[in-house]
Amino acid sequence: MLHYAIVFLIIAIIAAIFGFGGIAGTAAGIAKILFIIFLILAVISFFRRKT
């Protein structure tokens, strides 16, 4: 999941450099959502492993 977030972030940066604002915004939004999902799953996994 983190891998996909980083990939979309790189796509967003490259699209922004070349001037594709819509694609960059969409890719950045997807990267942000995937990173938040990754963080939530990581916290859940951490607490489930502790108990």
C-alpha positions in Angstrom: 0.0 0.0 0.0 2.8 2.4 0.8 4.5 1.5 -2.4 1.4 2.6 -4.4 1.2 5.8 -2.5 4.8 6.6 -3.4 4.2 5.7 -7.0 1.2 8.0 -7.3 3.3 10.8 -5.5 6.0 10.4 -8.1 3.4 10.5 -10.9 2.0 13.7 -9.4 5.4 15.3 -9.2 6.3 14.4 -12.8 2.8 15.6 -14.1 3.2 18.9 -12.2 6.7 19.4 -13.8 5.2 19.0 -17.2 2.2 21.2 -16.5 -0.6 18.6 -16.3 -2.3 20.2 -13.3 -5.4 18.0 -13.4 -3.5 14.7 -13.5 -1.1 16.0 -10.8 -3.9 16.9 -8.5 -5.7 13.6 -9.0 -2.5 11.6 -8.5 -1.7 13.6 -5.4 -5.1 13.0 -4.0 -4.9 9.3 -4.6 -1.5 9.2 -3.0 -2.8 11.0 0.1 -5.7 8.6 0.5 -3.5 5.5 0.1 -1.0 6.9 2.6 -3.8 7.5 5.2 -5.2 3.9 4.6 -1.6 2.6 5.1 -1.3 4.5 8.4 -4.6 3.2 9.7 -3.8 -0.4 8.8 -0.3 -0.1 10.3 -1.7 1.2 13.6 -4.4 -1.5 13.7 -1.7 -4.2 12.9 0.5 -2.8 15.7 -2.2 -3.0 18.3 -3.4 -6.4 17.3 0.1 -7.8 17.5 0.6 -6.4 21.0 -2.3 -8.1 22.6 
